[in-house]
Amino acid sequence: MLSLRYCYVYVFLLIVACCAAELSPKAKETLLRVLGGKSLEERRARLQNLGALFFGNGRNAKIAPAPAAETTEPPAPEDPNNPSIEELNRREGVAEYFFQGDIQLSEAQLESMETNLAGQGATRAKRQVDKTASLWTNNIVYYYFDAALGLEFIH
């Protein structure tokens, strides 16, 4: 029971540290130079708006998960010694200035995405495999065996 309390305290301190963390002036200057644009705060607001358009009610919109295929092994935990790019950006406090935490959009790309998504009314085209196409004419599959295979493998 005591370890559960420590977990709560740890999570609380982590949240406080993340909220209190701010970029240094040098990091802001470098990020602004790399990303282009006029203001990091304006860019962050535009990306949040784009996320709301792209994901519906915001980045944390609940989407029904697809049924998972049954596996014999649990998914491997992320290696703390080799974090993902998005995790590194989140730790450094720059993830909110990138699209989806790790995609650097130029001003032209950001403007194009804003225009396209706003014009579509925030609806994206659904992708689905066409199930009406038949695979083979008259259900006949034409094939041959290479002569190098040998008769013992063909029969």
C-alpha positions in Angstrom: 0.0 0.0 0.0 2.9 2.3 0.7 4.3 1.9 -2.8 1.0 3.0 -4.3 1.3 6.3 -2.3 4.8 6.8 -3.7 3.4 6.2 -7.2 0.8 8.9 -6.7 3.4 11.3 -5.4 5.8 10.5 -8.3 3.0 11.1 -10.8 2.0 14.4 -9.2 5.7 15.6 -9.1 6.1 14.6 -12.7 3.1 16.6 -13.7 4.2 19.6 -11.7 7.7 19.4 -13.3 6.3 19.1 -16.8 4.0 22.1 -16.3 6.8 24.2 -14.7 9.4 23.4 -17.3 9.9 26.1 -19.8 12.3 26.5 -22.7 15.4 28.6 -22.1 15.8 31.8 -24.2 18.6 30.1 -26.2 16.4 27.1 -26.9 13.5 29.4 -28.0 15.8 31.3 -30.3 17.1 28.1 -31.9 13.7 26.6 -32.2 12.3 29.7 -33.8 15.2 29.9 -36.3 14.8 26.2 -37.2 11.0 26.2 -37.5 10.7 29.6 -39.1 7.7 31.9 -38.5 7.1 34.9 -36.3 6.3 33.6 -32.9 6.6 30.2 -31.1 3.4 30.9 -29.2 1.5 31.7 -32.4 2.9 28.5 -33.9 1.8 26.4 -30.9 -1.7 27.9 -31.0 -1.9 27.1 -34.7 -0.7 23.5 -34.2 -3.3 23.1 -31.4 -6.0 24.4 -33.7 -4.8 22.1 -36.4 -4.8 19.1 -34.0 -8.4 20.0 -33.1 -9.4 20.0 -36.7 -7.4 16.9 -37.6 -8.4 14.8 -34.7 -11.9 16.0 -34.1 -12.2 17.2 -30.5 -8.5 17.6 -30.0 -5.4 15.4 -29.8 -6.9 13.4 -26.9 -10.2 12.6 -28.7 -11.3 9.1 -27.8 -11.2 6.8 -30.8 -12.5 3.3 -30.6 -9.5 1.0 -30.8 -9.3 -1.6 -33.5 -9.6 -5.1 -32.2 -6.1 -6.3 -31.4 -4.9 -9.5 -32.9 -4.2 -12.1 -30.3 -0.5 -12.5 -29.7 1.4 -14.9 -27.5 3.8 -12.3 -26.3 3.0 -9.0 -24.6 4.3 -5.9 -26.4 7.9 -5.0 -25.4 8.1 -2.0 -23.1 9.9 1.0 -24.5 13.7 0.9 -23.8 14.5 3.8 -21.4 18.0 4.0 -22.9 16.7 4.4 -26.4 13.5 6.6 -26.3 11.5 7.6 -29.3 11.9 10.9 -31.0 8.5 12.0 -29.8 9.5 11.1 -26.2 12.8 13.1 -26.5 10.9 16.1 -27.9 8.4 15.8 -25.0 11.2 15.7 -22.4 12.9 18.7 -23.9 9.7 20.7 -24.0 9.6 21.2 -27.8 7.0 18.6 -28.7 4.2 21.1 -28.6 5.9 23.1 -31.4 5.8 20.1 -33.8 2.8 18.5 -35.5 2.0 15.2 -33.7 5.0 15.8 -31.4 7.7 15.0 -34.0 6.8 16.3 -37.4 8.4 19.6 -38.4 6.0 21.5 -40.7 7.1 24.5 -42.7 4.9 27.6 -42.6 3.6 26.7 -46.1 2.8 23.2 -45.1 1.1 24.3 -41.9 -0.9 26.9 -43.8 -1.9 24.4 -46.5 -3.1 21.8 -43.9 -5.1 24.5 -42.1 -6.8 25.6 -45.3 -7.5 22.1 -46.4 -8.9 20.8 -43.1 -10.9 24.0 -42.5 -12.4 23.7 -46.0 -13.4 20.1 -45.5 -15.3 20.8 -42.3 -12.8 18.7 -40.3 -13.8 15.5 -42.2 -11.1 13.4 -43.6 -11.6 10.9 -46.4 -12.0 7.4 -45.0 -9.6 4.8 -46.3 -11.0 1.4 -47.0 -10.0 -1.5 -49.2 -12.3 -2.0 -52.2 -14.1 -5.3 -51.5 -16.1 -5.4 -54.7 -13.1 -6.2 -57.0 -12.7 -9.9 -57.9 -9.2 -11.3 -57.7 -9.1 -13.6 -60.8 -11.3 -13.9 -63.9 -13.6 -16.9 -63.6 -11.7 -17.9 -60.4 -8.9 -19.4 -62.5 -5.4 -18.8 -61.2 -2.6 -19.2 -63.8 0.7 -20.3 -62.5 3.7 -22.4 -63.5 6.7 -24.1 -61.7 10.2 -23.1 -62.7 12.1 -26.0 -64.3 15.0 -25.4 -61.8 12.7 -26.5 -59.0 12.8 -30.2 -59.9 10.0 -32.8 -60.3 10.2 -34.0 -56.7 9.0 -30.6 -55.5 6.3 -30.0 -58.1 4.2 -33.1 -57.4 
